[in-house]
Amino acid sequence: MKVFAVFGDPVKHSLSPMMHNAAMLELGFNGVYHAFQVKSSDLRDAIYGAKAMGFGGVNLTVPHKEKALEFIRPDPLAAKIGAVNTIDFREGITGYNTDGIGALRTLLDSGIDIRNASVLIVGAGGAARAISFQLASEGAHITIANRTQERALKLAEEVNEVGRAKGAGLEDLKNLIKEADILINTTTVGMYPAVDDTIATADMMHPDLTVFDIVYNPLETKLLKEAKKAGSNAINGVMMLVYQGAEAFEIWTDIRPPVNIMKQAVLEGLGR
């Protein structure tokens, strides 16, 4: 039996085990997926230990996606993004990033036209990096807004190598949203248990706006509730979780997993 895992801190909220175990059961795949709380200071030992014990693969979540680059060999895309969320052990220790493709497929599924769209991404961490590079390479015009403006400016400069991007602070967030076609929250604001927190309120939004919150627990965040009040299009983080997980599963096994089964498992885990 192959063991797979997600490493994070915190990690108790993760629905990845339910999602991947459901896919394995449906496929008759001899494997199991667990969640392990791993502190940043122990990340290297955890990754090398997983390889030593014969794990089939590992996912990484907050706060490990960027730090892991110190210990593993990233593929070209992950190296450019500067963050890893998937590790494969079949040929050494190779890191990949499936967050960007997960976000892109979620938006396309919702009928959103990415090319030439004005996309405002709040946050400048690992997920923001992946989504920024992915959407910029698809022709979107990216604005990255972050509490620490220097991080946003630095990321935008890097993203400009593959597309168009600029950085900003959060002090002018209302005007940035007014100019945006798509608002994406890549921060943990609004994640369970802090469900009453939001990066923006309805009065800052407009009916032509698509609001995509990559947080999936709760299913409807405060940000998405505010989006609906404003008449904006609201998209939750479930399918991004599913699609990035499906990409990881295929990297590890060369098998395309049943996306519908994975989605059903996530929704059941969220009590829906």
Backbone bond lengths (Angstrom), bond angles and torsions (degrees), N, CA, C in turn:
res aa  C-N    CA-C-N  psi(-1)  N-CA   C-N-CA  omega(-1)  CA-C   N-CA-C  phi
1 M - - - 1.468 - - 1.527 110.20 -
2 K 1.323 116.14 131.81 1.454 121.38 178.45 1.530 110.10 -89.46
3 V 1.322 115.99 136.77 1.456 121.92 178.09 1.532 109.24 -103.78
4 F 1.324 115.38 133.36 1.463 122.88 175.61 1.529 107.11 -124.21
5 A 1.330 116.65 161.78 1.467 117.85 -174.83 1.512 111.83 -158.82
6 V 1.328 114.59 163.40 1.462 122.38 167.61 1.520 107.12 -119.16
7 F 1.335 116.39 133.09 1.458 122.84 176.30 1.522 108.19 -107.45
8 G 1.317 116.68 131.07 1.461 120.63 178.24 1.511 111.09 -162.42
9 D 1.317 116.48 172.24 1.464 121.87 177.19 1.526 108.71 -156.75
10 P 1.352 117.60 93.59 1.468 128.37 8.09 1.521 111.60 -81.58
11 V 1.344 115.28 169.49 1.464 119.01 -179.74 1.530 111.95 -142.46
12 K 1.341 116.28 -5.52 1.466 120.33 -176.48 1.532 112.25 -59.74
13 H 1.353 116.59 -29.12 1.465 120.99 -177.06 1.528 112.69 -76.90
14 S 1.336 117.55 -12.27 1.461 120.70 -170.64 1.529 112.28 -64.58
15 L 1.322 115.28 135.51 1.469 121.50 174.84 1.518 111.48 -100.68
16 S 1.317 117.56 4.39 1.466 120.54 179.63 1.527 112.68 -58.42
17 P 1.347 120.18 -40.65 1.462 118.39 178.08 1.535 112.98 -59.41
18 M 1.318 117.97 -45.51 1.469 120.67 178.47 1.524 110.71 -59.88
19 M 1.325 115.81 -43.25 1.457 122.11 -176.43 1.525 111.46 -65.09
20 H 1.312 116.70 -50.39 1.463 120.34 -176.94 1.533 112.01 -72.18
21 N 1.332 116.90 -38.67 1.467 118.89 178.70 1.525 111.46 -65.18
22 A 1.325 117.22 -35.16 1.467 120.68 176.35 1.521 110.71 -64.70
23 A 1.335 116.20 -41.28 1.465 120.27 178.99 1.529 110.90 -64.78
24 M 1.323 116.76 -42.99 1.465 120.56 179.76 1.518 111.23 -63.83
25 L 1.327 116.42 -41.44 1.459 120.73 179.09 1.528 110.33 -62.67
26 E 1.322 116.97 -44.46 1.459 121.62 -179.54 1.529 111.14 -62.87
27 L 1.319 117.15 -36.83 1.470 121.90 -178.02 1.525 113.17 -84.47
28 G 1.330 117.08 -12.68 1.455 119.98 -173.33 1.520 111.58 71.53
29 F 1.327 115.63 28.14 1.470 122.00 -177.09 1.525 108.64 -83.87
30 N 1.323 117.30 133.32 1.463 122.24 -177.24 1.527 110.31 -83.77
31 G 1.334 115.17 81.43 1.453 119.80 -178.38 1.517 111.59 -157.26
32 V 1.330 114.94 170.31 1.465 120.85 177.74 1.524 107.84 -147.97
33 Y 1.329 116.90 149.02 1.462 122.85 -175.66 1.520 108.62 -126.60
34 H 1.336 116.17 128.39 1.469 121.47 -178.50 1.531 110.57 -125.09
35 A 1.328 115.97 162.21 1.466 122.44 173.26 1.522 108.89 -107.99
36 F 1.337 116.55 133.97 1.458 121.91 179.37 1.525 109.68 -127.11
37 Q 1.330 115.79 129.42 1.455 119.49 174.51 1.524 108.05 -80.33
38 V 1.337 115.59 119.83 1.464 121.84 -176.81 1.516 108.33 -128.85
39 K 1.315 117.01 123.74 1.461 121.12 177.14 1.532 109.65 -75.65
40 S 1.328 116.22 152.87 1.464 120.79 -178.50 1.522 111.98 -54.50
41 S 1.320 115.77 -38.93 1.467 119.82 -178.21 1.526 112.51 -67.05
42 D 1.330 116.74 -18.66 1.466 121.23 -179.14 1.526 112.95 -105.13
43 L 1.335 117.37 4.14 1.468 119.78 -171.96 1.521 112.69 -61.98
44 R 1.316 117.58 -45.36 1.466 120.10 -179.75 1.522 110.88 -58.55
45 D 1.332 116.59 -47.38 1.462 120.07 -179.81 1.523 111.18 -62.57
46 A 1.338 116.58 -38.41 1.465 120.47 -179.54 1.527 111.14 -65.18
47 I 1.330 116.77 -43.52 1.472 120.50 -179.48 1.526 110.61 -65.98
48 Y 1.341 116.96 -47.85 1.460 119.83 -179.60 1.526 110.99 -67.78
49 G 1.326 115.92 -33.41 1.466 119.10 176.78 1.515 111.69 -66.41
50 A 1.343 117.20 -40.05 1.464 121.01 177.97 1.525 110.69 -61.51
51 K 1.331 116.49 -41.25 1.467 119.43 177.51 1.524 110.56 -64.98
52 A 1.333 116.06 -44.62 1.464 120.61 -178.56 1.530 111.99 -61.34
53 M 1.325 116.54 -33.52 1.466 121.01 -178.87 1.520 113.09 -87.42
54 G 1.332 116.55 1.88 1.458 119.50 174.81 1.512 115.01 82.08
55 F 1.335 118.08 25.06 1.469 120.20 176.23 1.533 109.74 -58.35
56 G 1.327 115.53 148.41 1.455 120.05 177.74 1.509 112.67 -78.00
57 G 1.338 116.95 -26.86 1.461 121.00 -179.69 1.510 110.41 172.59
58 V 1.328 115.61 165.55 1.465 121.99 -177.18 1.516 109.81 -138.41
59 N 1.313 116.18 139.68 1.463 122.20 166.73 1.526 108.53 -99.65
60 L 1.318 116.07 152.06 1.460 121.74 175.58 1.512 108.95 -121.74
61 T 1.331 115.61 137.33 1.456 120.63 174.60 1.522 108.23 -126.77
62 V 1.326 116.69 -173.35 1.471 122.04 -176.49 1.527 109.94 -51.41
63 P 1.357 118.99 131.98 1.471 128.82 6.05 1.528 113.16 -109.83
64 H 1.329 118.52 32.54 1.466 121.65 -165.52 1.527 116.47 -98.84
65 K 1.326 118.29 -5.66 1.468 119.74 -167.97 1.527 113.66 -65.95
66 E 1.303 117.45 -32.80 1.467 120.07 -179.81 1.527 111.74 -91.28
67 K 1.311 116.66 -39.19 1.468 121.09 -178.34 1.531 111.82 -62.10
68 A 1.327 117.40 -31.98 1.467 120.71 -177.21 1.522 112.98 -60.06
69 L 1.321 117.43 -23.31 1.465 120.82 179.90 1.526 111.92 -62.79
70 E 1.323 116.84 -18.76 1.470 120.66 178.00 1.527 111.43 -71.28
71 F 1.355 117.13 -20.66 1.460 119.58 -170.48 1.530 114.40 -118.19
72 I 1.331 117.59 -12.62 1.465 119.81 -171.58 1.528 110.32 -125.98
73 R 1.360 115.13 170.09 1.462 120.44 175.88 1.525 108.14 -100.31
74 P 1.330 118.02 111.94 1.467 119.93 -179.05 1.525 111.16 -81.13
75 D 1.334 116.67 151.23 1.456 119.40 170.03 1.536 107.47 -72.98
76 P 1.337 118.90 168.41 1.469 120.46 -173.42 1.526 114.16 -55.92
77 L 1.349 117.93 -40.48 1.462 120.21 -179.51 1.520 110.99 -66.52
78 A 1.325 117.38 -46.45 1.462 120.91 -179.76 1.522 110.77 -63.15
79 A 1.347 116.91 -36.22 1.468 120.73 178.10 1.527 110.14 -64.36
80 K 1.321 116.63 -41.28 1.460 121.01 179.79 1.537 110.34 -67.41
81 I 1.324 115.96 -42.39 1.466 120.98 179.43 1.527 110.82 -66.75
82 G 1.330 116.04 -38.27 1.454 119.88 -178.67 1.512 113.16 84.24
83 A 1.335 116.03 24.05 1.467 120.73 179.50 1.529 109.06 -156.45
84 V 1.313 115.73 149.03 1.467 122.86 -177.20 1.519 108.91 -129.27
85 N 1.326 117.67 135.96 1.470 119.41 173.73 1.526 112.61 -123.81
86 T 1.336 116.63 -3.14 1.457 121.10 -178.25 1.532 109.25 -139.72
87 I 1.335 116.75 132.37 1.464 121.66 178.76 1.520 109.17 -124.41
88 D 1.328 114.63 132.26 1.465 121.56 177.59 1.527 108.16 -115.24
89 F 1.348 116.94 141.55 1.460 121.62 -174.85 1.527 113.88 -109.95
90 R 1.316 118.68 5.15 1.464 119.76 -173.07 1.527 112.54 -68.81
91 E 1.311 117.59 -34.03 1.468 121.16 176.56 1.524 108.30 -130.37
92 G 1.313 115.23 84.75 1.456 119.79 -174.62 1.514 110.80 75.86
93 I 1.324 116.63 -140.94 1.466 122.37 178.05 1.529 106.08 -128.31
94 T 1.330 115.49 100.03 1.457 121.22 -174.10 1.519 110.78 -110.40
95 G 1.325 116.14 132.65 1.455 121.23 -178.80 1.511 112.36 -105.73
96 Y 1.322 115.91 142.35 1.465 123.62 178.75 1.517 108.99 -130.56
97 N 1.317 115.81 165.70 1.459 120.13 173.23 1.523 109.15 -130.35
98 T 1.324 116.43 114.93 1.465 121.76 -178.80 1.524 112.57 -107.23
99 D 1.336 117.60 2.91 1.471 120.82 -178.58 1.532 111.87 -63.98
100 G 1.321 116.32 -42.20 1.458 120.03 -176.45 1.509 112.81 -63.41
101 I 1.327 116.50 -46.34 1.463 120.00 179.81 1.522 110.21 -67.23
102 G 1.349 117.07 -32.43 1.462 120.31 175.98 1.515 112.03 -62.99
103 A 1.334 116.62 -42.59 1.466 120.87 178.60 1.520 110.92 -68.30
104 L 1.319 117.00 -44.02 1.472 120.86 -179.25 1.518 110.93 -59.89
105 R 1.315 117.30 -47.52 1.467 120.27 -178.55 1.525 111.56 -64.69
106 T 1.320 116.90 -34.38 1.464 120.63 177.46 1.522 110.71 -63.15
107 L 1.324 116.35 -46.02 1.463 120.38 179.64 1.528 111.29 -65.84
108 L 1.315 117.30 -43.10 1.461 120.48 179.72 1.527 110.89 -63.93
109 D 1.324 116.65 -38.85 1.477 121.51 176.69 1.519 111.31 -58.89
110 S 1.331 116.11 -32.17 1.465 121.43 -178.11 1.526 112.17 -87.76
111 G 1.328 116.18 7.36 1.462 120.42 176.98 1.519 114.08 76.93
112 I 1.337 116.74 21.75 1.456 121.01 -178.15 1.528 109.98 -88.09
113 D 1.322 116.83 128.23 1.455 122.62 177.64 1.530 108.53 -85.72
114 I 1.312 115.99 116.22 1.460 121.18 -175.27 1.522 112.33 -83.01
115 R 1.321 117.16 -39.60 1.464 120.60 -173.61 1.531 111.20 -59.78
116 N 1.317 115.00 125.90 1.470 124.27 -179.74 1.525 114.24 68.45
117 A 1.334 117.49 5.26 1.465 119.90 177.10 1.526 109.98 -72.39
118 S 1.331 115.83 146.21 1.460 121.81 175.59 1.538 107.61 -89.52
119 V 1.324 115.87 110.69 1.467 121.43 -173.45 1.525 109.91 -112.45
120 L 1.322 116.46 121.04 1.459 122.65 177.19 1.523 108.45 -101.35
121 I 1.311 115.85 116.69 1.462 121.74 -179.77 1.522 108.66 -108.17
122 V 1.332 116.42 120.55 1.460 121.33 178.61 1.519 108.80 -96.71
123 G 1.327 115.09 121.98 1.457 121.51 -175.77 1.515 110.16 115.41
124 A 1.333 116.11 158.39 1.467 119.86 179.96 1.527 111.05 -142.50
125 G 1.344 115.85 26.77 1.458 120.96 178.83 1.516 112.33 -88.40
126 G 1.327 115.64 -158.57 1.457 120.89 -175.57 1.510 114.30 -59.37
127 A 1.334 117.50 -46.64 1.462 120.83 -179.43 1.525 110.88 -66.41
128 A 1.332 116.62 -39.75 1.464 120.95 178.50 1.523 110.52 -61.35
129 R 1.312 116.39 -41.00 1.465 120.76 179.21 1.526 110.21 -60.49
130 A 1.327 116.61 -49.84 1.455 120.74 -176.86 1.524 111.81 -61.81
131 I 1.332 116.03 -46.37 1.467 120.85 -177.40 1.526 110.56 -68.09
132 S 1.318 117.06 -40.11 1.471 120.91 179.38 1.524 111.11 -60.04
133 F 1.321 116.69 -49.86 1.471 120.39 -179.89 1.519 111.08 -62.37
134 Q 1.338 116.92 -43.63 1.456 120.95 -176.75 1.525 111.42 -64.07
135 L 1.331 117.11 -50.22 1.458 120.73 -176.00 1.532 111.69 -71.93
136 A 1.324 117.45 -34.49 1.468 120.45 176.85 1.522 110.05 -63.88
137 S 1.332 116.28 -39.79 1.463 119.50 179.79 1.523 111.83 -69.57
138 E 1.342 116.50 -17.86 1.471 121.46 177.29 1.525 111.78 -91.02
139 G 1.341 117.31 0.34 1.456 120.83 175.23 1.511 115.81 102.23
140 A 1.338 117.77 5.68 1.465 120.34 176.99 1.527 110.05 -75.91
141 H 1.339 116.29 153.84 1.457 122.42 174.77 1.529 107.49 -98.65
142 I 1.319 116.84 112.57 1.455 122.42 -168.55 1.531 112.15 -99.05
143 T 1.333 115.75 133.48 1.460 121.70 166.58 1.522 107.21 -119.21
144 I 1.324 116.45 125.85 1.466 121.67 179.90 1.517 108.09 -107.36
145 A 1.327 117.07 119.23 1.466 122.28 179.84 1.524 108.78 -114.09
146 N 1.308 115.81 129.57 1.460 119.97 -176.18 1.526 110.13 -143.27
147 R 1.333 115.62 151.46 1.467 120.84 179.27 1.530 110.58 -56.16
148 T 1.329 116.59 -43.05 1.455 121.42 172.99 1.526 107.84 -94.14
149 Q 1.320 116.56 101.80 1.463 121.03 -172.06 1.531 112.03 -60.40
150 E 1.324 117.12 -32.67 1.467 120.09 -178.79 1.531 111.27 -59.65
151 R 1.328 116.49 -38.43 1.474 119.48 178.54 1.518 110.89 -65.88
152 A 1.324 116.91 -39.39 1.460 121.08 178.71 1.525 111.02 -64.34
153 L 1.325 116.57 -43.56 1.459 121.06 179.72 1.523 111.66 -64.54
154 K 1.323 116.05 -40.30 1.470 120.48 179.81 1.529 110.90 -65.45
155 L 1.348 116.09 -44.63 1.459 119.79 179.24 1.522 110.88 -64.24
156 A 1.319 117.00 -42.36 1.464 120.76 179.56 1.526 110.85 -60.63
157 E 1.317 116.36 -39.69 1.469 120.48 178.58 1.529 110.58 -61.15
158 E 1.324 116.53 -39.96 1.465 120.91 179.46 1.529 110.88 -70.03
159 V 1.331 116.78 -42.03 1.467 121.19 -179.06 1.528 111.18 -65.08
160 N 1.318 116.25 -28.61 1.462 120.48 178.65 1.524 113.01 -60.74
161 E 1.317 117.28 -14.42 1.470 120.71 176.47 1.528 111.58 -70.45
162 V 1.342 116.81 -22.63 1.476 119.41 -178.60 1.528 112.39 -116.81
163 G 1.327 117.79 -10.09 1.458 120.37 -177.43 1.513 110.88 -171.19
164 R 1.346 115.27 -146.28 1.465 120.78 -177.90 1.520 109.99 -115.59
165 A 1.337 116.39 127.14 1.464 120.74 -179.05 1.520 110.76 -153.59
166 K 1.335 114.97 151.98 1.458 121.47 173.52 1.521 108.45 -142.47
167 G 1.312 115.95 157.88 1.457 120.97 -178.49 1.516 112.38 -112.80
168 A 1.342 115.89 157.95 1.467 121.46 -179.42 1.524 109.44 -157.69
169 G 1.326 114.66 164.84 1.460 120.53 171.74 1.519 109.57 -89.13
170 L 1.328 116.27 -174.01 1.469 120.40 -178.44 1.522 113.20 -96.12
171 E 1.337 117.69 -4.65 1.466 119.61 -174.36 1.530 112.24 -67.50
172 D 1.326 117.21 -22.89 1.469 120.59 -179.59 1.527 110.77 -112.57
173 L 1.334 116.09 31.07 1.462 120.49 -173.11 1.528 112.46 -59.73
174 K 1.329 117.35 -37.89 1.468 119.72 -178.34 1.524 111.63 -60.06
175 N 1.312 117.88 -44.45 1.467 120.85 178.88 1.519 111.69 -70.16
176 L 1.324 116.87 -34.81 1.469 120.21 177.40 1.528 110.56 -63.46
177 I 1.335 116.40 -40.46 1.469 120.67 178.68 1.529 110.27 -67.24
178 K 1.326 115.72 -39.08 1.470 120.66 179.78 1.524 111.02 -58.24
179 E 1.325 117.27 -34.43 1.462 121.97 -177.53 1.528 113.30 -88.88
180 A 1.330 117.18 -5.45 1.468 120.78 -172.57 1.531 112.75 -92.91
181 D 1.324 115.60 149.20 1.470 122.38 169.07 1.522 110.34 -90.12
182 I 1.336 115.68 -34.12 1.455 122.11 -176.56 1.528 108.92 -134.45
183 L 1.324 116.61 130.35 1.462 122.86 174.47 1.525 108.00 -112.51
184 I 1.328 117.09 125.20 1.465 120.87 -179.82 1.520 109.52 -121.11
185 N 1.322 116.55 122.49 1.461 121.63 174.60 1.521 109.01 -91.81
186 T 1.333 116.64 113.26 1.463 120.36 177.38 1.522 111.66 -106.81
187 T 1.337 116.80 6.97 1.468 120.73 178.18 1.532 109.05 -88.46
188 T 1.333 115.23 177.19 1.466 120.30 176.73 1.527 111.83 -93.30
189 V 1.328 117.71 7.17 1.464 121.26 179.33 1.531 109.51 -62.62
190 G 1.331 116.08 125.68 1.456 121.25 -179.00 1.515 113.89 95.99
191 M 1.341 116.53 -7.17 1.469 119.99 179.10 1.528 110.35 -72.04
192 Y 1.329 116.37 144.53 1.461 121.79 175.29 1.532 109.30 -52.91
193 P 1.348 119.65 133.17 1.467 127.79 9.77 1.543 114.80 -93.07
194 A 1.332 119.03 -0.93 1.472 121.12 -176.35 1.529 110.29 -85.23
195 V 1.349 115.88 58.82 1.459 121.27 -169.46 1.528 114.22 -74.66
196 D 1.328 118.03 -10.15 1.468 120.34 179.70 1.525 112.65 -94.48
197 D 1.329 116.62 3.23 1.468 120.71 -179.60 1.530 110.36 -91.94
198 T 1.330 116.16 149.10 1.461 120.63 178.27 1.526 109.78 -153.13
199 I 1.327 116.46 151.01 1.459 120.45 178.26 1.529 111.42 -82.75
200 A 1.350 117.02 -18.20 1.469 120.38 -176.83 1.522 109.77 -155.45
201 T 1.330 115.83 156.34 1.462 121.77 -179.95 1.531 110.22 -116.86
202 A 1.313 115.54 168.84 1.470 121.75 -173.29 1.524 112.69 -57.20
203 D 1.326 117.01 -36.11 1.465 120.16 -177.77 1.526 113.01 -66.74
204 M 1.338 116.89 -13.44 1.463 121.57 178.96 1.530 112.00 -93.49
205 M 1.338 116.87 -6.52 1.467 121.85 -172.03 1.521 111.39 -107.42
206 H 1.334 116.20 173.28 1.462 121.53 178.73 1.536 109.84 -142.25
207 P 1.324 118.50 158.40 1.467 121.92 -173.98 1.531 114.85 -62.40
208 D 1.331 118.11 -23.78 1.461 120.69 -179.44 1.532 112.64 -86.88
209 L 1.311 116.34 4.47 1.465 121.86 -176.41 1.527 110.99 -89.69
210 T 1.328 116.32 139.45 1.468 122.04 167.66 1.519 107.70 -102.72
211 V 1.327 117.13 125.33 1.459 122.50 179.53 1.520 108.65 -110.15
212 F 1.325 115.60 117.22 1.462 122.79 -177.22 1.524 107.59 -116.48
213 D 1.338 116.59 114.10 1.464 121.96 178.84 1.522 107.78 -105.86
214 I 1.336 118.07 116.61 1.465 118.90 -177.49 1.529 111.79 -75.59
215 V 1.341 117.13 -10.27 1.468 120.14 171.62 1.529 108.12 -64.78
216 Y 1.336 116.48 133.33 1.471 119.54 -179.67 1.525 113.68 -118.12
217 N 1.322 116.58 -1.39 1.464 120.27 177.01 1.527 108.25 -135.24
218 P 1.361 116.54 101.26 1.472 128.72 14.02 1.530 112.43 -80.02
219 L 1.323 114.20 164.25 1.464 120.91 -178.79 1.523 110.85 -62.32
220 E 1.328 116.52 -42.01 1.463 120.63 175.57 1.522 108.34 -113.23
221 T 1.311 116.30 101.23 1.462 121.18 -179.49 1.524 110.43 -74.84
222 K 1.328 115.30 168.50 1.464 120.35 176.25 1.533 109.94 -59.50
223 L 1.316 117.22 -37.44 1.472 121.06 178.49 1.525 110.73 -59.64
224 L 1.323 117.33 -43.49 1.468 120.63 -179.01 1.527 111.31 -70.99
225 K 1.315 117.01 -34.16 1.471 120.04 174.98 1.532 110.19 -62.52
226 E 1.332 115.71 -41.95 1.461 120.49 178.28 1.528 110.29 -65.32
227 A 1.332 116.77 -38.40 1.465 121.04 178.75 1.525 111.06 -61.05
228 K 1.317 116.17 -42.80 1.467 119.99 179.46 1.531 111.32 -65.45
229 K 1.329 116.46 -36.84 1.468 119.98 176.13 1.526 110.97 -59.96
230 A 1.329 115.86 -35.87 1.465 121.36 -177.34 1.523 112.22 -83.84
231 G 1.335 116.66 -3.53 1.456 119.95 -177.19 1.516 113.25 78.89
232 S 1.338 116.74 13.97 1.462 121.43 178.41 1.522 110.74 -81.30
233 N 1.322 116.00 159.89 1.462 122.59 175.47 1.522 108.53 -78.02
234 A 1.324 118.02 124.29 1.465 122.26 -175.15 1.526 110.93 -111.66
235 I 1.338 116.76 128.46 1.463 122.42 -179.86 1.529 108.25 -127.03
236 N 1.329 116.73 126.00 1.465 119.69 179.35 1.531 111.36 -88.70
237 G 1.324 115.81 177.21 1.461 120.97 -172.66 1.509 115.86 -89.46
238 V 1.325 118.22 5.70 1.464 120.41 -175.05 1.521 112.47 -60.54
239 M 1.329 117.22 -51.17 1.469 118.77 -174.77 1.523 112.19 -71.33
240 M 1.328 118.50 -27.81 1.463 118.47 173.26 1.518 109.71 -63.80
241 L 1.337 116.53 -43.59 1.466 120.44 176.49 1.524 110.55 -58.50
242 V 1.327 115.79 -45.63 1.465 120.73 -177.90 1.529 111.28 -64.97
243 Y 1.325 117.25 -49.17 1.462 120.55 -176.23 1.527 112.49 -67.02
244 Q 1.348 116.92 -40.15 1.470 116.97 178.29 1.523 110.19 -67.73
245 G 1.341 115.87 -34.19 1.457 119.81 177.35 1.520 112.58 -67.76
246 A 1.325 116.11 -39.15 1.460 120.96 178.19 1.528 110.93 -63.48
247 E 1.340 116.39 -40.34 1.471 120.38 177.46 1.531 110.33 -63.19
248 A 1.334 116.61 -42.60 1.466 120.72 178.97 1.529 110.64 -62.65
249 F 1.322 116.17 -45.04 1.471 121.46 -179.35 1.533 110.01 -57.65
250 E 1.323 116.33 -42.39 1.465 120.45 -179.46 1.527 111.27 -69.14
251 I 1.327 117.45 -35.88 1.465 120.41 176.43 1.527 110.01 -61.00
252 W 1.331 116.78 -43.35 1.459 120.94 -177.20 1.529 113.72 -72.16
253 T 1.328 116.55 -37.28 1.469 120.52 -167.19 1.522 115.12 -118.17
254 D 1.331 118.02 -12.24 1.474 122.97 -171.84 1.528 111.88 62.78
255 I 1.329 116.25 21.04 1.468 122.02 178.50 1.523 108.43 -117.42
256 R 1.337 116.92 131.70 1.460 120.33 175.10 1.527 108.42 -80.63
257 P 1.329 118.54 117.01 1.460 120.41 -175.82 1.525 112.15 -79.33
258 P 1.338 116.82 163.78 1.469 121.15 178.90 1.531 111.52 -76.80
259 V 1.327 116.78 101.68 1.463 122.41 -175.19 1.530 111.33 -60.72
260 N 1.341 116.70 -37.53 1.463 119.28 -178.72 1.533 111.68 -65.22
261 I 1.323 116.75 -36.95 1.464 121.00 178.05 1.523 110.43 -68.27
262 M 1.321 116.60 -39.08 1.462 121.14 178.65 1.530 110.75 -64.71
263 K 1.328 115.99 -43.44 1.467 120.00 178.22 1.529 110.48 -62.30
264 Q 1.318 117.12 -43.94 1.468 121.27 -179.50 1.531 109.99 -60.06
265 A 1.338 117.18 -41.39 1.460 121.21 -179.80 1.529 111.11 -63.88
266 V 1.331 116.74 -41.03 1.463 121.01 179.06 1.527 110.40 -63.71
267 L 1.327 116.17 -46.04 1.469 120.00 -179.08 1.516 110.97 -64.23
268 E 1.325 117.82 -38.46 1.472 121.00 176.01 1.525 110.68 -63.47
269 G 1.329 114.81 -39.39 1.463 119.58 178.78 1.512 112.88 -65.26
270 L 1.322 115.88 -28.85 1.462 121.45 178.36 1.533 111.78 -87.85
271 G 1.334 115.69 1.96 1.451 119.60 177.64 1.500 114.59 81.07
272 R 1.364 116.95 22.74 1.465 120.70 179.85 1.524 109.67 -113.00
